[in-house]
Amino acid sequence: MPDYLVTLESAWILKDVKSLDDAVSIAISEAGKRLNPSAKFVEIEAGMSACPFCEGELDTALVVANTALVGLVLQMKVFRAESGEHAARIAKSVVGKALRDVPLKVQEVQEI
């Protein structure tokens, strides 16, 4: 059975933030706290999105009225899964238990 690298996308909502950089830092920190210790092997980083006009990369974070929506990318290695679909279900289950009420979407599944 092969191993997989599963990439998940999540949306993190924060209130009372001053700047975009603060929002991204706080979202990564809070996600890390909630994932530790049960899923401390999950890599967390700020999401990036392609600009539809210039093809450049943009932060997936937005601050309006001191409230932020931050897109995070979570990566997890899943060992000995039956298929890519099975690996995605395992990753969503593990991460979903630690990050209750946080929307998750499978972005990519790669065999390693």
C-alpha positions as CSV (number, residue, x, y, z in Angstrom):
1,M,0.0,0.0,0.0
2,P,1.4,3.4,-1.0
3,D,2.0,6.5,1.1
4,Y,0.4,9.9,0.2
5,L,0.8,13.6,0.9
6,V,-2.6,15.2,1.4
7,T,-3.0,18.9,1.1
8,L,-6.1,20.4,2.7
9,E,-7.4,24.0,2.5
10,S,-9.2,25.6,5.4
11,A,-10.9,28.9,6.2
12,W,-10.1,30.6,9.5
13,I,-12.1,33.5,10.8
14,L,-10.6,36.0,13.3
15,K,-12.1,39.0,15.1
16,D,-10.3,42.1,16.3
17,V,-7.3,42.0,14.1
18,K,-5.3,45.1,13.2
19,S,-3.5,44.1,10.0
20,L,-3.3,41.4,7.4
21,D,0.1,40.2,8.7
22,D,-1.3,39.9,12.2
23,A,-4.3,37.9,10.9
24,V,-2.1,35.4,9.1
25,S,0.2,35.0,12.1
26,I,-2.6,34.5,14.6
27,A,-4.5,32.1,12.3
28,I,-1.4,29.9,11.9
29,S,-0.7,30.1,15.7
30,E,-4.3,29.2,16.7
31,A,-4.4,26.3,14.2
32,G,-1.1,25.0,15.5
33,K,-2.4,25.1,19.1
34,R,-5.5,23.2,18.2
35,L,-3.6,20.6,16.2
36,N,-1.0,20.0,19.0
37,P,-0.5,17.3,20.4
38,S,-3.0,15.1,18.7
39,A,-2.0,16.1,15.1
40,K,1.3,17.9,15.6
41,F,2.7,16.3,12.4
42,V,0.4,18.5,10.2
43,E,2.3,21.3,8.4
44,I,0.5,24.7,8.4
45,E,1.1,27.6,6.2
46,A,-0.7,30.6,4.7
47,G,-2.5,29.9,1.5
48,M,-1.7,31.5,-1.8
49,S,-4.0,32.1,-4.7
50,A,-3.3,32.9,-8.4
51,C,-4.4,36.3,-9.6
52,P,-6.8,35.9,-12.5
53,F,-5.4,38.9,-14.3
54,C,-1.6,38.9,-13.8
55,E,-1.0,35.2,-12.8
56,G,0.9,36.4,-9.8
57,E,0.4,35.0,-6.3
58,L,-1.9,36.7,-3.8
59,D,-2.4,36.0,0.0
60,T,-5.6,34.2,0.7
61,A,-6.4,36.6,3.6
62,L,-8.8,39.5,3.8
63,V,-9.4,42.0,6.6
64,V,-12.6,44.0,6.7
65,A,-13.8,46.0,9.8
66,N,-11.2,44.3,12.0
67,T,-12.5,40.9,11.0
68,A,-10.3,38.5,9.0
69,L,-10.8,35.5,6.8
70,V,-7.6,33.6,6.3
71,G,-7.0,30.7,4.0
72,L,-4.6,28.1,5.4
73,V,-3.0,25.2,3.7
74,L,-2.5,22.0,5.8
75,Q,-0.3,19.2,4.7
76,M,-0.3,15.7,6.2
77,K,1.5,12.5,5.2
78,V,-0.8,9.4,5.2
79,F,1.0,6.1,5.3
80,R,-0.2,2.8,3.8
81,A,-3.6,4.1,2.5
82,E,-5.6,1.9,0.1
83,S,-6.0,4.8,-2.4
84,G,-5.7,8.5,-2.8
85,E,-9.4,8.8,-1.9
86,H,-8.8,6.8,1.3
87,A,-5.8,9.0,2.2
88,A,-7.9,12.1,1.8
89,R,-10.6,10.7,4.1
90,I,-8.0,9.8,6.7
91,A,-6.5,13.3,6.6
92,K,-9.8,15.0,6.8
93,S,-10.8,12.9,9.8
94,V,-7.6,13.5,11.7
95,V,-7.5,17.2,11.0
96,G,-11.2,17.6,11.4
97,K,-11.2,16.1,14.9
98,A,-8.6,18.7,16.0
99,L,-10.1,21.7,14.1
100,R,-13.8,21.3,14.9
101,D,-16.1,23.7,13.1
102,V,-13.4,24.7,10.6
103,P,-14.3,24.0,7.0
104,L,-11.8,21.7,5.2
105,K,-11.5,21.0,1.5
106,V,-9.1,18.5,-0.1
107,Q,-6.8,20.5,-2.4
108,E,-4.4,17.8,-3.6
109,V,-3.4,14.2,-3.0
110,Q,0.0,13.1,-4.2
111,E,1.5,9.6,-4.0
112,I,5.0,9.6,-2.4
